[in-house]
Amino acid sequence: MLLKEIVKGVKKYGNVEISNIARTNEEVQKGTAYFCLTQDKEKAEERCKKAIEDGAAVCFSYFDFGERVLKGNHTRSIFAHACANFYGRACDELKIIGITGTNGKTTTSYLIAEILKRNGKKVGVIGTSGVVFGGKTYDCPLTTPDADFLHKTFSQMRDAGVEYVVMEVSAHAIDQCRIDGIMFEVGVLTNITQDHLDYFKTIDAYAKTKCSFFKPEHMKNAVFCCDDEIVAKFLPKCKVPYKTYGIVSPSDTFAIDIYCSMNGSRFVANVDDSVIEMRTNLVGNYNVYNSLAALTVCNVLGLDDKQLASGLNFVNPVEGRFNVINFDGKHIVVDYAHSPDSLMNILKTARTLTDQKVYVVFGCGGNRDKDKRGKMGHIAESFADYVCLTNDNPRLEKDTDIIADIETGMKKRHFVETDRKAAISKMIALARPGDIVIVAGKGAEKYQEIGLVKYPYNDFDAIYSCIKDINPNFSAKELS
């Protein structure tokens, strides 16, 4: 392709033939259009120089380094649009649904995809659990990958006959322009609570970034949870046609007669005045919210009440989201909850599901938002009877320092066990029949990130190993 076909409006070097597009030096080859995305001038100069030496036809940068380097004040956005063009704007041939919010993105994505698939649609999913289409799952480098990976994936999905793509849209992706150039059929905002303040610094900046996704240049329709205080304040400012869902506030989609147990939830949904009886295997009030979001989106996409009911009824939970393992009368729950709000939601849910004890094992990630650590400690001791603090991807921080930060919000006695498997084993051993043990923070993750290394680790495997230690004759088939 010619450069002018990839980057619209470019004049200089516009007739240069481009063989591929890259954002890292490792991907550069002869004929590459290289996009240097760093705003560090020294690093940018070094990288552009190396790219040209390695055969790049042209470089784009935030800085002017002379011959064959084009300066742009919005290089990240230019890169995103260029990727869309390079891959034949496959995104325009797909109906793309984007879900953003602090919590609920993965489950809501999964539920929307399930409803569509059960109604005969060919669906692809991009998010925390990977890239899924054509009956296969592929690794996804980020919750919302960079534009080159994203548009290459769109191209592959289009060629495979995919009609709908349901994808998670992170605040980082919005801020870094990864989704620029995509016209979403529907955008969803589930909620806004504290997370990622290591990057955004303030909750206001984080919220502003989330809300900036909801513009006419990004989407045709929007769906909002109007029970969320920050979201509700944004609604009068939204310029995109939207529908709302909720349980407390007046909404286009709402639920009544909600009943939750360890086996799932049932409720009556009113979707634009269509009354639908729902029964799912998803546990907790927050999963009722996720279900309402999915119903609202699919209603906007044109599905009728019968299709919504058949699509969502008896759906199973996504891996790593309130997965219940029953052992010896105890309920062990694996959940990805890793923010103050999500931890509070899962502990409050556990409280409603048992009149006995609630245990929680959790930690906080290293080199991430430190401000939430003490808050999560306070939430844990407020809603659980027993708390065990442990590791959760300490990265380049000392695990003892992270735990000390969590303890700043705690006043009650608690356990500390930095070995996560040992921490889980301790709480399972302490629990009695009828008790609930929450293992929070990692969900379905397959690693523990210590230093610069990702070591193999999984909470489900750790739990199964602990149970086998207690009862050597126990079979994995009994974990249900």
C-alpha positions in Angstrom: 0.0 0.0 0.0 1.1 3.6 -0.5 1.7 5.7 2.6 -1.0 8.1 1.5 -3.5 5.2 1.6 -2.6 4.4 5.1 -2.2 7.8 6.6 -4.9 10.0 5.0 -3.8 13.6 4.2 -0.1 12.9 4.3 1.8 14.6 1.4 5.5 14.1 2.0 6.5 10.5 1.2 2.9 9.8 0.3 3.8 7.7 -2.8 6.2 5.5 -0.8 5.3 1.8 -0.8 4.6 0.5 2.6 5.0 -3.3 3.3 4.0 -3.3 7.0 3.2 -1.1 10.0 5.0 -1.2 13.4 5.2 0.4 16.8 8.3 -1.4 18.1 11.8 -1.6 16.7 11.7 -5.4 16.8 9.0 -5.4 14.1 10.7 -3.0 11.7 11.8 -4.4 8.3 12.4 -3.0 4.9 9.4 -0.8 3.8 7.9 -0.4 7.3 5.9 2.6 8.4 7.3 3.0 11.9 5.3 4.8 14.6 7.3 5.9 17.6 4.8 6.4 20.4 7.0 7.5 23.2 7.0 11.2 24.2 10.5 11.0 25.7 12.5 12.9 23.1 15.8 11.1 23.8 14.3 7.6 23.5 12.3 8.7 20.4 15.4 9.9 18.6 17.2 6.7 19.3 14.3 4.5 18.2 13.6 6.5 15.0 17.3 6.3 14.1 17.4 2.6 14.6 14.2 2.1 12.6 15.6 3.9 9.6 18.8 1.9 9.9 16.8 -1.3 9.9 14.9 -0.3 6.7 11.9 1.7 7.7 10.5 3.7 4.8 9.2 6.4 7.1 8.8 7.2 10.8 6.1 9.1 12.6 7.1 10.7 15.9 6.0 13.5 18.3 9.3 15.1 17.4 11.1 16.3 14.3 14.3 14.4 13.6 14.7 15.4 10.0 14.8 13.2 6.9 12.1 10.4 6.8 10.7 11.3 10.2 7.2 13.0 10.1 6.2 14.9 13.2 2.7 14.7 14.6 1.2 16.1 17.8 -1.3 13.2 17.8 1.0 10.3 16.8 -1.0 7.7 18.8 -4.2 8.6 17.1 -2.6 8.7 13.7 -1.2 5.2 14.4 -4.7 3.9 15.3 -6.3 5.3 12.1 -3.3 4.0 10.1 -3.7 0.5 11.5 -7.4 0.5 10.5 -6.6 1.6 7.0 -3.6 -0.9 6.7 -6.0 -3.8 7.5 -8.6 -2.7 5.0 -10.9 -1.1 7.6 -12.2 -4.5 8.6 -13.7 -2.7 11.7 -16.3 -1.1 9.4 -17.6 -4.5 8.3 -18.2 -5.6 11.9 -20.8 -4.6 14.5 -18.5 -3.8 17.5 -19.8 -3.4 21.0 -17.4 -1.8 23.5 -17.7 -2.2 27.3 -15.9 0.1 29.7 -16.2 0.7 33.4 -14.2 -0.2 36.5 -16.0 -3.5 37.2 -18.1 -5.9 35.1 -16.4 -5.5 31.7 -15.4 -9.1 31.3 -18.7 -10.7 32.6 -20.9 -8.2 30.6 -18.8 -8.9 27.4 -19.3 -12.6 28.0 -23.1 -12.3 28.6 -23.6 -10.1 25.5 -21.6 -12.6 23.4 -23.6 -15.6 24.8 -27.0 -13.9 24.0 -25.9 -13.2 20.5 -24.4 -16.7 19.9 -27.5 -18.4 21.3 -29.5 -16.5 18.7 -27.4 -17.7 15.8 -25.0 -14.8 15.4 -21.3 -15.3 14.7 -19.4 -13.5 17.5 -15.9 -12.6 18.4 -14.7 -11.5 21.9 -11.6 -9.4 22.8 -10.7 -8.8 26.5 -9.1 -10.0 29.7 -9.9 -13.6 28.9 -8.3 -13.5 25.5 -9.4 -13.3 21.9 -12.2 -15.7 21.1 -13.7 -16.5 17.7 -14.3 -19.5 15.5 -14.3 -21.9 18.4 -10.7 -21.0 19.5 -9.2 -18.8 22.2 -6.0 -16.9 21.6 -3.8 -14.9 23.9 -4.5 -11.2 24.2 -1.6 -9.0 25.3 -3.8 -6.4 27.1 -7.4 -6.0 28.1 -7.7 -3.7 25.1 -4.7 -4.4 22.8 -2.8 -1.8 20.8 -4.2 -0.7 17.5 -2.0 -2.9 15.3 -3.0 -6.1 17.2 -6.6 -4.9 17.4 -7.1 -4.2 13.7 -5.2 -7.4 12.6 -7.6 -9.3 14.8 -10.6 -7.5 13.3 -9.3 -8.5 9.8 -9.0 -12.2 10.9 -12.4 -12.1 12.4 -14.0 -10.6 9.3 -12.3 -13.2 7.1 -13.7 -15.9 9.5 -17.3 -14.7 9.0 -17.7 -13.0 12.4 -20.6 -10.5 12.5 -20.4 -9.1 16.0 -17.3 -8.3 18.1 -17.7 -7.7 21.8 -14.7 -6.1 23.4 -13.5 -4.6 26.7 -12.4 -1.0 26.4 -10.0 0.0 29.2 -9.4 3.5 30.4 -5.8 3.2 29.4 -6.9 2.3 25.8 -9.1 5.4 25.7 -6.4 7.7 27.0 -3.8 6.2 24.6 -6.1 6.5 21.6 -6.0 2.7 20.9 -9.7 2.7 19.8 -9.6 5.8 17.7 -11.0 5.3 14.2 -13.4 2.6 15.3 -17.2 3.3 15.1 -18.8 1.2 17.8 -22.4 0.0 17.3 -22.9 0.3 21.0 -20.8 1.5 23.9 -21.4 0.5 27.5 -20.4 2.2 30.8 -21.0 -0.1 33.8 -19.7 2.0 36.6 -16.8 4.2 37.8 -15.1 3.5 41.1 -11.4 3.8 42.2 -8.8 2.0 40.2 -5.6 2.7 38.2 -4.8 6.0 40.1 -1.2 5.1 39.7 -1.7 6.2 36.1 -4.6 8.7 36.2 -3.7 10.2 39.6 -7.2 11.3 40.5 -10.7 9.8 40.3 -11.9 12.8 38.4 -9.2 12.3 35.7 -10.0 8.6 35.5 -13.8 9.3 35.2 -13.2 12.0 32.6 -11.2 9.5 30.5 -14.0 6.9 30.8 -16.7 9.3 29.8 -14.6 10.7 26.9 -15.3 7.4 25.1 -19.0 8.4 24.7 -18.9 10.7 21.8 -20.6 10.6 18.4 -17.2 10.1 16.7 -16.8 6.8 18.6 -20.3 5.2 18.7 -23.8 5.1 17.4 -25.6 4.2 20.6 -24.7 4.1 24.3 -25.9 2.1 27.4 -25.3 3.4 31.0 -25.9 2.1 34.5 -27.8 5.1 36.0 -27.5 3.7 39.5 -23.8 4.7 39.5 -23.4 8.2 40.9 -20.7 9.4 38.6 -22.3 7.9 35.5 -25.6 9.6 36.4 -24.0 13.0 36.6 -22.5 12.4 33.1 -25.8 11.5 31.4 -27.1 15.1 30.7 -23.8 15.8 28.9 -23.9 12.8 26.7 -24.3 13.6 22.9 -24.9 10.0 21.9 -28.4 8.4 21.9 -28.5 6.2 25.0 -30.5 3.7 27.1 -30.2 3.1 30.8 -30.3 0.2 33.2 -30.5 -0.1 36.9 -32.2 -1.5 40.0 -32.7 1.7 42.1 -33.1 4.6 39.7 -35.7 4.9 37.0 -34.3 3.1 33.9 -35.2 1.8 30.5 -34.2 -1.7 31.8 -34.6 -2.7 35.4 -35.0 -5.7 37.6 -37.5 -6.6 40.4 -38.1 -9.7 42.6 -34.4 -10.4 42.8 -33.3 -13.6 44.6 -29.7 -14.7 44.9 -28.2 -17.9 46.3 -24.9 -19.8 46.0 -26.4 -21.5 43.0 -27.2 -18.4 41.0 -29.8 -15.6 40.6 -33.3 -15.1 39.4 -35.2 -11.9 38.8 -37.8 -10.3 36.6 -36.4 -8.0 34.0 -38.4 -5.1 32.4 -36.7 -4.3 29.1 -38.4 -1.3 27.5 -41.7 -2.6 28.9 -41.1 -6.2 27.9 -41.3 -8.3 31.0 -38.9 -11.3 31.0 -38.4 -13.9 33.8 -34.7 -14.6 34.2 -32.7 -17.4 35.8 -28.9 -17.5 35.6 -26.1 -19.4 37.3 -24.5 -16.0 38.1 -24.2 -15.2 41.8 -24.8 -11.8 43.4 -26.6 -8.5 42.9 -23.7 -7.1 40.8 -24.2 -9.9 38.3 -27.9 -8.8 38.1 -26.4 -5.5 37.0 -24.2 -7.2 34.4 -27.2 -9.1 33.1 -29.2 -6.0 32.8 -26.4 -4.3 30.8 -26.3 -7.3 28.4 -30.1 -7.3 28.0 -30.1 -3.6 27.3 -27.3 -3.8 24.7 -28.9 -6.7 22.9 -32.3 -4.9 22.9 -30.6 -1.9 21.3 -29.2 -4.4 18.7 -32.7 -5.4 17.8 -33.3 -8.7 19.7 -36.8 -9.3 21.0 -37.9 -10.4 24.4 -38.0 -14.1 23.5 -34.5 -13.9 22.0 -33.2 -12.1 25.2 -34.8 -14.7 27.4 -33.4 -17.7 25.5 -30.0 -16.0 25.2 -29.5 -15.2 28.9 -31.4 -17.8 30.9 -29.3 -20.5 32.6 -26.0 -18.9 31.4 -23.0 -20.0 33.3 -20.4 -17.6 35.0 -17.2 -16.6 33.2 -14.1 -18.3 34.5 -12.7 -16.5 37.5 -15.8 -14.6 38.3 -17.5 -15.8 41.5 -16.8 -19.5 40.6 -18.0 -21.6 43.5 -16.2 -24.8 44.6 -18.1 -26.8 47.2 -15.9 -29.0 49.5 -16.9 -30.7 52.7 -19.8 -28.3 53.2 -17.6 -25.3 52.7 -18.1 -22.8 49.8 -14.8 -21.6 48.2 -15.2 -18.7 45.8 -12.6 -17.6 43.2 -13.1 -14.1 42.0 -11.1 -11.5 40.1 -12.1 -8.7 42.6 -9.0 -6.4 42.8 -10.4 -2.9 43.5 -12.1 -1.5 46.6 -15.5 -1.5 45.0 -15.3 -5.0 43.6 -13.9 -6.5 46.8 -16.7 -4.8 48.8 -19.3 -6.1 46.3 -18.2 -9.7 46.6 -17.9 -9.6 50.4 -21.3 -8.0 50.8 -22.7 -10.7 48.4 -21.1 -13.4 50.5 -22.7 -11.9 53.6 -26.1 -12.3 52.1 -25.5 -15.9 51.2 -24.6 -17.3 54.5 -25.5 -16.8 58.2 -22.1 -18.2 59.2 -18.5 -17.1 58.7 -16.9 -15.3 55.7 -13.2 -15.6 55.1 -11.1 -13.7 52.5 -7.7 -14.2 51.1 -6.3 -11.2 49.0 -3.4 -9.0 48.2 -2.7 -6.0 46.0 -0.6 -5.7 42.9 2.8 -4.2 43.0 3.7 -1.0 41.1 0.0 -0.1 40.9 -2.4 2.3 42.6 -1.1 2.4 46.2 -4.0 4.5 47.5 -6.4 1.7 47.2 -4.5 -0.7 49.5 -5.5 0.7 52.9 -9.1 1.1 51.6 -9.2 -2.6 50.6 -7.8 -3.6 54.0 -10.6 -1.6 55.7 -13.2 -3.2 53.5 -11.9 -6.7 54.1 -12.0 -6.4 57.9 -15.4 -4.7 57.8 -17.2 -7.4 55.8 -15.2 -10.6 56.6 -14.8 -12.5 59.8 -11.3 -13.6 59.0 -8.8 -11.9 56.7 -5.5 -13.3 55.3 -3.2 -10.9 53.5 -1.0 -12.4 50.8 0.7 -11.9 47.5 -1.0 -10.8 44.3 1.6 -10.0 41.6 4.0 -8.0 43.7 6.1 -7.2 40.7 9.1 -5.0 41.6 7.8 -4.2 45.1 8.5 -6.1 48.3 5.5 -8.2 49.3 5.9 -7.1 52.9 5.7 -3.4 51.9 2.5 -4.0 49.9 1.0 -5.8 52.9 2.1 -3.0 55.2 0.2 -0.6 53.0 -2.9 -2.7 53.2 -2.6 -2.8 56.9 -2.8 1.0 57.2 -6.5 0.6 56.8 -6.9 -2.2 59.3 -7.4 -2.2 63.1 -8.5 -5.8 63.7 -6.5 -8.9 64.1 -5.7 -10.7 60.8 -3.4 -13.3 59.2 -0.4 -12.6 57.0 1.0 -15.3 54.8 3.0 -14.2 51.7 2.8 -17.6 50.1 -0.5 -17.4 48.3 -1.1 -21.1 48.2 -0.3 -21.5 51.9 -2.7 -18.6 52.7 -5.5 -20.3 50.8 -4.8 -23.6 52.5 -4.8 -21.9 55.9 -8.3 -20.4 55.4 -9.8 -23.5 53.9 -8.6 -25.5 56.9 -10.0 -22.9 59.3 -13.4 -22.8 57.6 -16.3 -24.9 58.8 -19.3 -26.3 56.9 -21.6 -23.5 55.7 -18.7 -20.9 55.7 -17.6 -19.0 52.6 -14.0 -18.6 51.7 -13.3 -15.8 49.2 -10.1 -16.1 47.2 -9.9 -12.6 45.6 -7.7 -10.8 43.1 -6.5 -13.1 40.5 -9.5 -15.0 39.1 -8.5 -17.1 36.2 -4.9 -15.7 35.9 -2.3 -18.3 35.1 0.7 -16.6 36.7 2.2 -14.9 39.7 4.3 -11.9 38.7 7.3 -11.6 41.0 10.1 -9.3 40.0 10.3 -9.3 36.2 9.2 -13.0 35.9 5.8 -14.5 35.5 5.8 -17.8 37.4 3.1 -20.4 36.7 0.3 -20.1 39.2 -3.5 -20.4 39.3 -5.9 -20.1 42.2 -8.0 -23.0 41.1 -5.0 -25.3 41.0 -3.9 -24.0 44.4 -7.3 -24.7 45.9 -7.5 -28.2 44.3 -4.0 -29.0 45.7 -5.1 -27.8 49.2 -8.2 -29.9 49.1 -6.1 -33.0 48.0 -3.8 -32.4 51.0 -6.9 -32.4 53.3 -8.5 -35.4 51.6 -6.1 -37.4 49.3 -9.1 -39.4 47.9 -10.9 -36.3 46.7 -11.5 -36.2 43.0 -11.5 -33.0 40.8 -14.8 -34.2 39.4 -16.3 -33.4 42.8 -15.3 -29.8 42.6 -18.7 -28.2 41.7 
